[in-house]
Structures are given as structure tokens and as C-alpha cells.
Amino acid sequence: MFVGRGIVLNNIEKKSFYSFLFLYLGSSFIFVLLLGYWYYSAQKQSLENSTNSKLQHTTDMLSSLIINAQMQHRKLELPQVEKGFSYLLIPIKQQADYQEGYFEKGEEKILISSAPQEHLGIKYVVVKSNMYHKGLEKLQKNVLSTMIFIFIAIMIIYWLLSKLFMYRTHKKL
């Protein structure tokens, strides 16, 4: 017989107890893993879209400044960009052709755009950021810690419920 804090369980009760334990904790663990994965996937996609949008916005802003500077015959004044973002202006005389679009290189997301349309002799605007990978690391840590917290809470609830149910079951027998 299994003895635990004043409750003595026979073999049938022990088997029932461990079956409930495995079913409850196993299904809860799978449920928490699935929810964590779905949440992570959705947030990762949102973070990627947000980063790409900021890259595009920065590229458009710089291109518009370049075009306006030429059209209004003014000196080009380049602004400071958001923290974690940087840019390069590639002149026409640099003979290399770059493929336009979004890229990842190492820890950086990069957008190459020909939006300046060769105004002021600038062929491409390249904007890069490392904020996506930093945000992804933070998201991974948050999701993992939340999943662990939830599973611990489920285990505590299980322990309280098992004490309550086993006590009442044993009392009836």
C-alpha cells in the first residue's frame, strides 16, 4: 500500500492516481507546448513584418530626401535614423549591380532599394538593422519563461486537486 500524508492507497487507487497524473500532466504539457509554439510563430511573423516595414519606411524617407534635394536644388541633409538602424547610399559610379529586396546576412536584416532613381547620382539606398534578431532572442526567452511558469502553475493545481480528490475518494471507501 502507498502511504502519503495520512492517506493510505491500495493498488487500484494507486493505479488510478498515476493514470490521472500521466493523463493530466501529459495533456497539459502538450497543450502548453502547442500554445507556446503558435504564439511564438505569430509573434515572430509580426516582428519580421514590423522590421521590414521600418526598413521600407527608412528607405522611402531617404529616397524622398534625395529626390527633393535634387528637384529643389538644395544640399542633401541626411537625418539620424532610429536606433538599431543604419544606411548606406551607393553611387551610380560604383559599377556593381545589387539585387533589390530584403535579405538576411548574419545578425542583420537588409533592404536594398533603387527608389532614389539615380537622383544626385545615387543608385541604391541600403538600410540595415539588427533589431529583428535582438527582438527574436527576447521573444524566445519570454515565451519559454512563460511556458515554464504556466506548466509549474498546472503542476501546483494538479497537486491540490489530487489531494482533494484522493482524500474524498478514500473517505468514501
C-alpha positions in Angstrom: 0.0 0.0 0.0 1.0 3.6 -0.8 1.1 5.9 2.2 1.1 9.7 1.8 0.3 12.2 4.5 -2.3 10.3 6.2 -3.9 8.7 3.1 -3.3 5.0 2.5 -4.0 3.9 -1.1 -4.4 0.4 -2.3 -3.1 -0.9 -5.6 -6.3 0.1 -7.6 -6.3 3.6 -6.1 -2.5 3.9 -6.9 -3.1 2.8 -10.5 -6.0 5.3 -10.9 -3.9 8.0 -9.3 -0.9 7.5 -11.6 -3.1 7.2 -14.7 -4.8 10.5 -13.8 -1.3 12.0 -13.2 0.1 10.9 -16.5 -3.1 11.9 -18.5 -3.4 15.3 -16.8 0.2 16.4 -16.8 0.9 14.9 -20.2 -2.0 16.5 -22.0 -1.3 19.8 -20.2 2.3 19.7 -21.2 1.4 19.1 -24.9 -1.2 21.8 -24.7 1.3 24.3 -23.3 3.9 23.4 -25.9 1.4 23.8 -28.8 0.1 27.2 -27.4 3.7 28.4 -27.0 4.7 27.4 -30.5 1.6 29.0 -32.0 2.2 32.2 -30.0 5.9 32.3 -30.9 5.2 31.7 -34.6 2.6 34.6 -34.7 4.8 37.0 -32.8 7.9 36.1 -34.9 5.9 36.9 -38.1 4.7 40.1 -36.6 8.2 41.1 -35.6 9.5 40.3 -39.1 6.7 42.4 -40.7 7.4 45.3 -38.3 11.1 45.2 -39.0 10.5 45.0 -42.8 8.1 47.9 -42.5 10.6 50.1 -40.6 13.3 49.2 -43.2 10.9 50.2 -46.0 9.9 53.4 -44.3 13.5 54.4 -43.7 14.4 53.7 -47.4 11.4 55.7 -48.6 12.3 58.6 -46.3 15.9 58.7 -47.5 14.9 58.3 -51.2 12.4 61.1 -50.8 15.0 63.4 -49.3 17.4 62.6 -52.1 14.8 63.3 -54.8 13.6 66.5 -53.1 17.2 67.8 -52.7 17.8 67.4 -56.4 14.4 68.8 -57.5 14.7 71.9 -55.3 18.5 72.4 -55.9 19.4 72.1 -52.3 22.2 70.4 -50.4 21.2 66.9 -49.2 20.9 66.8 -45.5 20.7 63.2 -44.2 18.8 62.6 -41.0 19.6 60.4 -38.0 17.7 57.1 -38.2 16.1 55.1 -35.5 18.4 53.3 -33.0 19.5 49.9 -34.3 19.2 51.0 -38.0 21.9 52.3 -40.3 22.1 53.1 -44.0 24.4 53.4 -47.0 24.0 55.4 -50.2 25.5 53.7 -53.2 26.5 56.0 -56.1 26.0 55.3 -59.8 29.7 55.3 -60.5 30.0 52.1 -58.4 29.5 49.7 -61.2 28.3 46.8 -59.2 24.6 45.8 -59.6 22.8 44.8 -56.5 19.7 42.7 -56.3 16.9 44.7 -54.8 14.8 43.3 -51.9 15.0 42.1 -48.3 18.0 39.9 -47.2 19.4 38.5 -44.0 23.2 38.5 -43.5 24.4 37.3 -40.2 22.5 39.1 -37.5 21.2 41.8 -39.8 18.1 42.3 -41.9 18.9 44.3 -45.0 16.8 46.2 -47.6 18.3 47.3 -50.9 16.2 49.8 -52.9 16.7 51.7 -56.1 14.0 54.2 -55.1 16.3 57.3 -55.5 16.1 56.6 -59.2 19.7 57.9 -59.7 18.9 61.4 -58.4 22.0 63.2 -57.1 24.0 60.3 -58.6 22.7 57.8 -56.1 21.6 54.5 -57.5 20.8 52.4 -54.3 19.8 53.0 -50.7 20.8 50.2 -48.4 19.2 50.1 -44.9 20.2 47.5 -42.3 19.1 46.6 -38.8 20.0 44.1 -36.1 16.8 44.8 -34.2 15.0 41.7 -35.7 17.4 39.2 -34.2 17.6 41.0 -30.9 13.8 41.1 -30.7 13.7 37.4 -31.7 16.0 36.5 -28.8 13.9 38.4 -26.3 10.7 36.8 -27.7 12.2 33.3 -27.3 13.2 34.0 -23.7 9.8 35.5 -22.9 7.8 32.6 -24.4 10.0 29.9 -22.8 9.8 31.5 -19.3 6.0 32.0 -19.7 5.6 28.3 -20.7 7.6 27.1 -17.7 5.6 29.3 -15.4 2.3 28.0 -16.8 3.4 24.4 -16.5 4.5 24.9 -12.9 1.1 26.5 -12.1 -0.6 23.5 -13.7 1.5 21.1 -11.6 0.5 23.0 -8.4 -3.1 22.9 -9.4 -2.7 19.2 -10.1 -1.2 18.6 -6.7 -4.1 20.5 -5.0 -6.7 18.7 -7.0 -5.2 15.3 -6.4 -5.1 15.8 -2.6 -8.7 16.9 -2.6 -10.0 14.1 -4.9 -7.9 11.3 -3.3 -8.9 12.4 0.2 -12.6 12.3 -0.7 -12.3 9.1 -2.7 -10.5 7.4 0.2 -13.1 8.7 2.7 -16.0 7.2 0.6 -14.2 3.8 0.6 
